[in-house]
Amino acid sequence: MAQFYDITVKDVCKETSDCSVITFDVPEALQQEFAFRQGQHLNLRKIINGQDVRRSYSLCSSPLENVWKVAVKQIPTGIFSTYVNEELQAGDQLSVMKPGGSFGVETNTEKSKNYLFFAAGSGITPVLSMIKTHLASEPKATCKLFYVNKTAKSIIFKEELEQLRNKYFGRLEIYYFLTKEKRDIDLFNGRFDDEKMQVLTQNFIDIPDTDDVFLCGPEEMVTYVSDYLINAGLPSEQVHFELFVTGLSEADKKRAAAALEQRFEGTEVTILDGGKEFRFGMTNDYDNILDAALGAGADLPFACKGGVCSTCKCKILEGAVEMKINYALEEDEVAKNYVLSCQAVPTSEKVVLDFDV
């Protein structure tokens, strides 16, 4: 069952003209339940104009701070982001699920580790949490951040990043790239491309001495940079990413169409959630299991419905499904029969899914 808690908003402040940071007043009784790891996110829920709106936002605070903060960037047509940036005030309440997500790695206080971070725009939110945590808890760690924004004024958390650079002088390096504003050094103008990446890997990045790379931002940037680094010799298992997806690529559309072509008509679905069973039959009204289950009256966890946040993750116990797209699950999770129910198209007569994972 999707468990939301009504949490009071402690503070709402403007980080940039189009980005607000929400600080939650998590009561002491829930703080253990809401314990999180750097890189995780919160699923938020609000009834806005009669519509049940849910969104997933990465925590930008460090778990070492015992503070719960998320940054919400205004999207012109975004219902939730508009509400946060124009209406939400301290003292209001939002429904919040406990932290989730698998982005990030465990800290290691004994080893000397070198981390790279690539972020674009609001992709800085989980990255900031990770940088603060690794630098504070790993005294031998170093971090390099390559951060793309449109203009200097649009850089989210610039002041906090500069304070961190001063605090951890020599251990944190930050390089800003601007796409809509000219800078004196041409390297730092525009998005990442072959020419820039060649300079970076020759002068700023030591591939053999890199332990983990974290990327967060638009799919195009994340895919390009990760592929470049892997081709340059970085093992793929050391590359970790989280995507901000604004639309399906042509390849994704083809994969989704191929999954739908394999759809079995009238699949009998059994959902295991909260120790209870929920059964229903697939109809032509829905092409994925999550929407069909919700339409049949089930109360299941979900947020983005775009295959990105993994909130609706479950495990196949019986039967078979094909995912239209998958931006959230790692290869080893898929190999263990985990799927995103919002993208799961049933391809067998019977499917049994376990949400208690």
N, C-alpha and C positions, 0 to 999 in steps of 0.2 A: 504494500500500500504506500502511496506517495505521502510521506509524513512532512507536513509543513508546520513551522512554528511562527507565531505572530511575534515579531521582534521590533522593538521601538528603534526609530532612527535617532541616533544621538546627535549627529551633525551632518549638514550638507554644505559643501563648500565648492566654489568654482576653481578648478585647477587651470583651465583655459576658458576662452569665451564659449566653447562648445563642449566642454567636458566637466562633469560634476563628480566629486568624490563623496560617497556615502560612508559614514561611520556608524556601525550598528552597536547598540547597547545590549550586548548579549548578557542575559542574567547569569549570575554565578552558578545557578542550578543547571544551566545548559552548557556551560563553558567546556566541560569535559566532552559532552556530546558534539560540540562544535570545534573540537581540536582539529587542526589541519596541518598539512604539509605544504611547503612552498610550491607554488605552481598549481594548486587546486582552485576550484571555483565554487561559487554559491549560485543556487537556482532561486530566483526571486519570482514572486507571484503577486499580482494585484488585479482586482476587478476594476477595469477602466471603461467607463461608459457602458457598463453592463457586460463587458467582454472579459473572459478569463484569460489574462495575458501572462505568459511565463517567459523569462529570459535567463540566460546563464552568463555570469560575469566573473572573471578571474579575480581572486583576492590579490591586492597590491601591497598588503601589509605582510610582515614576516610573522611566522608563528612564535618567534622569540619575543615579539612585542606584546603578545596577548591582546591584540587589537584586531577587529574585523573590518576591513575597508575594501570597497570596490569602486572602480572608476567607470562611469557611464558616459560614453561619448554620444553627442546628439547625432542622430540619423534623421535626415529631412522627413522621411515618411515613417519613422519608427514610433510606434504607439508608446512603448515603454520608455524609450530614451527621451522622448518629448515630455512625458509626464515627470520623469526624474529631473530633467533640466529646467522645466518651467513651473512645476507645481509642488514637488516634494519638499517638505520642510522638516526641521528637527521636531521631534515629538510625534510625527506620523508613524504609522506601523506598516510594515511589509511582511508578507508571508515568505518565510525563508526555509529552505531545506538545509540539512547539515552539509558541510563541505564534501565535495567529491572530485573525481578526476584523477588521472594517473600521470599528468605532465610533471616532469622533474625527476630527480634522483635523490636517493638518501645521502645525507651528509656523512663525511668521514673525517673525524678530527685528527686522525693519525697520519694520513697520507698527504703528500704535496700534490695538489691537483690544479690544473689550468683549464678554465672554462671560457668558452666563447658564447656570446649572445648576439643574435640578429633580431631586430624588432622594427616594426613599422607602425607609426601612429599609436593607437590604443593597444597594440600588441605589447607595449611596454609593461602592462599591468602584471602578468605573471612573472615576467622577467625581473621586474623590480623586486618582487617578493623573493625570488631565488637569489639575486645578487646580494641583497641584505642578509639573507640567511647563511649563504655559503661564506661570505666574508666574516661574519660575526662568529660562526661556529667552527670554521676551519681556518685556523691561524696561518696555515701554510698555503692556502688557496690564493690564486690570482684570477681576475675576471677582466675580459675585454668585451665592451659593448659597441656594436655597430648599429646605429639608430637612425632610421629614415623618417623625415617629416616633410610637410609642405613648406613651412616657414619657421623661423626661429620662435615666433610667438605661439605657434601651434604645438611646440614640444611639450608633451605632457610630463610632469614631474621633473622638469629641468632643474629647478632649484634644489630639490631633494637629491637628485643625481650628483649635482656639483658638491653638495655637502658630503655625500658618501665618498666622492673622489678625494676630497680634502681629508676626511677621516681615515681613509685607507690609502693614503698616498703611497704610490708605488705598486699597489696591489690591484687597483681598479683603473683601467684606461677606458675613456669614452670618446667615440668618434661620431659626430653628427653629420648626416647627409640631408641636404635640402633639395626638394624638387621644384619649388616655385619661387625660390629666392637665390640670387647669385652670391657665391662666396669667392674669396680671393684664391683659394686653392681649388683647382678644377676637379681634383679627385673627389671632393666632398659635395659636388653639384650633381644632382640627379640620382636615379635609382641604380641598384647594382647591375652591372653588366660584365662581359668578359674582360674588358680593359681594366675596370676597377678591381675585379676579383683577382686578376693577375698581379696587380700592384699590392693588394692586401696580402695575398698568400706569399709574396716574395719579401715584403717588408714589415708586415704587422702580425702575420699569423704563422706560427711554426706548427705545421701539420703533425709531425711525429711527436711533438711535445704537448699536443692537445688531448685532454681527457674526455670532455663532453662538449657538445654544441647544442644550444637551444635556439629554436627559431619560432617566432610568433608574429603573424601578420597575414596579409592576403596570400591566397594559394599560389599565385604566380611567383611572388617573391620567395616564399618558403620552398617551393619545388625547385626553382632555379638555383638558389644558393646551396641547398642540401645536395643536389645533384653535382654541382660544381665541386664542392668539398669532397664528396665521395670519389669523384673521378680524379681528384688531386691526391688521393691516397688515404683519406680518413675512413676508418671502418664504419659501415652503415649503422652498426649497433650503438655507435657513440653519437649518433645524430637523433635528436628528439625535437618534435615540433607540435605546434598547435595552430590550427588554421582559422582565419576569419573568412568565411565563404559568402560571397555576395551573389553568386549565380553559378549554374552548372556549366562546365566546359563541354565542348563537343564530345570528348572522350567519355565524360561522365554520363552524358545523355545517351550515348551508345550502350554503356554498361547498364544503365537503368532500363533501357528498352529491351536489352537481352534478358534481363532478369524477369521482366514482365511477360516475355514470350514463353517462359517456362512455368508460369503460374498454373497451379492446379485449381480447377473450379470446385468450389464447395468444400474446401478443407475444414475438417473438424479440429478446432484448436482448444487445447487445455492450458490454462495459465496457472502456475503455482506462485502465489504471492502472499507473504505474511502467514504462511502455514495453512493457507486455504486454497481450494481449487475453484477456478472459474472456467466454465465451458461455453463455447459459442461456435457458430458456423460462419465461415467467411461468405460474404455476399458480393455482388458486383458493385456495391456502393463504395468499397474501399479496396485499395491495392496493397496495403501493408497491414501487418498484424496489430500494431499499436493503435492506429485509427479505428480499425474494426473492433478491437477490444473496448476502446473508449466509447464507441458508438453503441456497443452492447451493454454498457453500464459499468464496466470495470474502472477501478480507480488505480491507475498505474503511474509510476514516476516518468516524467518527460519534461523537456524544456524547449530545445531549439527545433526539434522535428526535422533537422536538416542533416543529420548524420555527423554532427560535429562534437557535441558536448558529452556524449556517452551516458547521459542520465538514464536513458531507456534500455541500457544494456541488460541482456538476459542470456541464459544458456539453453541450448537445444538439448533436450533429454531424449526426444523421439521425433522421427520425421526429418524433413529437410526444408530449408529455405534458401533463397538467393537474396543477397543485399543489393539494392539498386546502387547505392554509393556507400562508401565508408571512409570517413575522414578521422575517425576517433580510435578505432581498435588497432592494436599492434598485431603483427603476423602471428605471434605466439598465442594471442588471445583467440584469434579466428581458428587457429589449429585446435584449440581446446573447446570448440563449438560455441563460443560466445558470438552473439550477433546484436545488432542495433535493431530493436523491434520497430522503430519508425521507418526503417528501410527494408524490413524483412518481408519478402514476397514468398508465401508458402508454395512449395513445389511437390508436396506429397499429400496423400489422402488424409493423414492425421499428423498433427504437430503438437508436441508438448514442450512448453517453455517454462523455465524456472527463473523468476525474478528475485529470488532470495539468494543473491550472490554478492 
